[in-house]
Amino acid sequence: MNITVVGGGYVGLTTGICLSHLGYKVKVVEKIPQKVQMLKEGHLPIYEPGLEELLQESLKQDRISFTTDIVEGIDFSQVIFVCVGTPEQEDGSADLSQVEEVARLTAQHMKDYKLLIEKSTVPVNTHKLIKKTVQRYMKSPIEFDVVSNPEFLREGNAVKDFLEPDRIVIGVESDRAKSIMQEIYKPIKAPIIFTDPATAELIKHASNSFLAMKISFINMIADLCEKTGADVKLVADGIGYDKRIGRAFLDAGIGWGGSCFPKDVKAFIKIAEDHGVDFSLLKEVEKINAERIDRFIQKVKTALWSLKDKRLAVWGLSFKPNTDDIRYAPSIKVVSALLKHGAKLSLYDPKAMNNFKRLFPEGKDLSYAQDMYQALVDCEALLILTEWEEFKKADLQKVKELLRLPIIVDGRNIYEPSKMREEGFEYYCMGRS
């Protein structure tokens, strides 16, 4: 089976490369020529563990190709995965112009049956708009179907999430579309949930919003733990053993970021408002998340009193480990706030520094280190913003020797407070004594 993937971003590349790994012949359509050239040479414009190796394997076996020509992609296959961006607009709604463009161009150039598969995160009932657009622009009556097949890819774990998912959600309206989707996912052993398209579209937003809610909930518990002397990690363990709740997404810290949660929560609130539903619960979830930055900065002030002219090391810039993505990363607001308070910063991240430099170029008050230990030199405290594995395994005695003062403010709770006291650190964390 030939498969076309429109969009060479995070979702499109993971989808296209993993489908080619399963043995399908895949053509990825991407507008930016430089990205296409890079992909043809076997290199990714993003960092995702294991994905570049799969790309190189598929290129060698001639199972994947790349083009800037969407007409070439439309002609290549009856199956078209729509993986274009749906960025947030000022009112919180999703910008669907790229989705509309794919639907319109497909209609104008299709010569036979096409199955348009929504993989991009879209508001409920977007499938109706896609159908209407195709019907409006097609030159002659040709059969087609629109399917909703939302992605549930975690950055840093995307390959496993695609090839070994918890479930596959598919919203279909015809037996023909259902049969094709069953064939596509036949190599993957996972439960397939068939629904109508509107339900599938809603499942995606509901899933991400619920996970964001869990994180905000445990962060409120962390604040209560700090007031009462309880330990939020043990609270999370205690409630996480309950199968109805689960332990995942119950790690207290400085809040969620990334390309999905912030955008999807806002979009879900807007979708609800457009349909006359007051989603005040999610508004509070957003508010709690935004307040985490202020609480972290206050911890830094508590530890150091005045931040003016204090040199501070920062470990972690990506919004989560195992990615170079800094979209909506808490580090952006933390670094901005620290600079406004007059601090001088030495930054380090294993993968995200090049992206961060576009927002924060090096200057007299901000520098980038070559490794995590170099970042500590002549600094009065270490701030931890991302829970990279290498930070968890750091040589703490070396950390202590390199810092001017043995102070760590940990926004991700990667160390045990009792151990840090034994090592001689002043250790400030989230929701733990």
Secondary structure as UniProt FT lines:
FT   STRAND          2..6
FT   HELIX           10..21
FT   TURN            22..23
FT   STRAND          25..29
FT   HELIX           33..40
FT   TURN            41..42
FT   TURN            49..50
FT   HELIX           51..60
FT   TURN            61..62
FT   STRAND          64..67
FT   HELIX           70..76
FT   STRAND          79..82
FT   TURN            90..91
FT   HELIX           97..109
FT   STRAND          114..118
FT   TURN            124..125
FT   HELIX           126..137
FT   STRAND          144..148
FT   TURN            155..156
FT   HELIX           158..163
FT   STRAND          168..171
FT   HELIX           175..184
FT   TURN            185..187
FT   STRAND          192..195
FT   HELIX           197..228
FT   HELIX           232..240
FT   TURN            243..245
FT   TURN            248..249
FT   TURN            258..260
FT   HELIX           261..274
FT   TURN            275..276
FT   HELIX           280..304
FT   TURN            308..309
FT   STRAND          311..315
FT   TURN            321..322
FT   TURN            327..328
FT   HELIX           330..340
FT   TURN            341..342
FT   STRAND          344..348
FT   HELIX           353..359
FT   TURN            364..365
FT   STRAND          366..368
FT   TURN            372..373
FT   HELIX           374..376
FT   TURN            377..378
FT   STRAND          381..384
FT   HELIX           389..392
FT   HELIX           396..402
FT   STRAND          407..410
FT   HELIX           417..422
FT   TURN            423..424
FT   STRAND          426..428
//
